[in-house]
Amino acid sequence: MKIGFIGLGKMGGNMVERLLQNGHEVVVFDRSQAGIDLAAAKGAIASTSLEDLTSKLPGRKVVWLMVPSGAPVDENISGLSQLMQKGDIIIDGGNSYWKDTVSRGKILLEKGIHFVDCGTSGGIWGLKNGYCLMSGGVEEAVSYIQPIFKSLAPEGGYTYCGTSGAGHYVKMVHNGIEYGMMQSFAEGFEIMETSPFNLDVKQVASAWRHGSVVQSWLLDLAVKAFEEDPGLKDIKGYVEDSGEGRWTIQAAIDQNVPAHVITSSLYARFESRQTDSFAMKVLAALRNQFGGHRVIKDERKKEN
């Protein structure tokens, strides 16, 4: 199948390479010429603009977007919608908010253009292992692009979730669950790291990979991280979030679903970004006020 592909970052570039390895023709475009040149060196067809990209796609056009959520998605859809015809297909493989996806799908369908949302998981390892794909949209359009999904996903790693927005909704929940799993591992490893037994957390994690109930790919990655940086001395404990955890929690609120672990995991990430939490200062002050408990003075203030 011949497909257009926009967005050649860490995920997008590897996805293009996997498609090429599976015999697809891929016309690529990116804001970075270096990304285009790298993909072209691996066999992709370079393009200089959205107009150039679509002109190189025959018959029923299919274009995959792998760009950041929000404005970049809207900008590309706006441009492509002027260049594509009734029956053509735009795929959003990024982490867009599912409600935005539903709105975009309705607008494009009025023009006769199909909008398929495809939650994509697999990270930088997807080139080798394949990507787990979760799609939503009009079933006929999704069926038409099955060859793409089969090439990108490993055996059993693809599912059609339902109408427009369903794929991004499922990927949102997937990432929310990921927050909770990662937080649980993080807390467990810290408990062991601070135990009275001088435990080798890498050794323990390695053993857990074989026959343990908690064996998982995340555990494999933890072992790899411990091997590369024992004690994680070169890493600052500052953790970002890219939005999906917040959206999952909002969905839980809207649907009256208690989501204690995912919510707590997001707040833990917020806490990691505070070098001197005012909330913790309030807690220390209150304990001192009602019980006379010791407070530790901030020596940095004396130096100023």
Secondary structure as UniProt FT lines:
FT   STRAND          2..6
FT   HELIX           10..21
FT   TURN            22..23
FT   STRAND          25..29
FT   HELIX           33..41
FT   TURN            42..43
FT   STRAND          45..46
FT   HELIX           50..55
FT   STRAND          62..65
FT   TURN            69..70
FT   HELIX           71..81
FT   TURN            82..83
FT   TURN            86..87
FT   STRAND          89..92
FT   HELIX           98..110
FT   TURN            111..112
FT   STRAND          114..121
FT   HELIX           123..125
FT   HELIX           126..129
FT   STRAND          132..136
FT   HELIX           139..144
FT   HELIX           146..152
FT   TURN            155..156
FT   STRAND          158..162
FT   TURN            164..165
FT   HELIX           166..193
FT   TURN            196..197
FT   HELIX           201..208
FT   TURN            209..211
FT   TURN            213..214
FT   HELIX           217..228
FT   HELIX           230..232
FT   TURN            233..234
FT   HELIX           244..254
FT   TURN            255..256
FT   HELIX           260..272
FT   HELIX           278..291
FT   HELIX           299..303
//
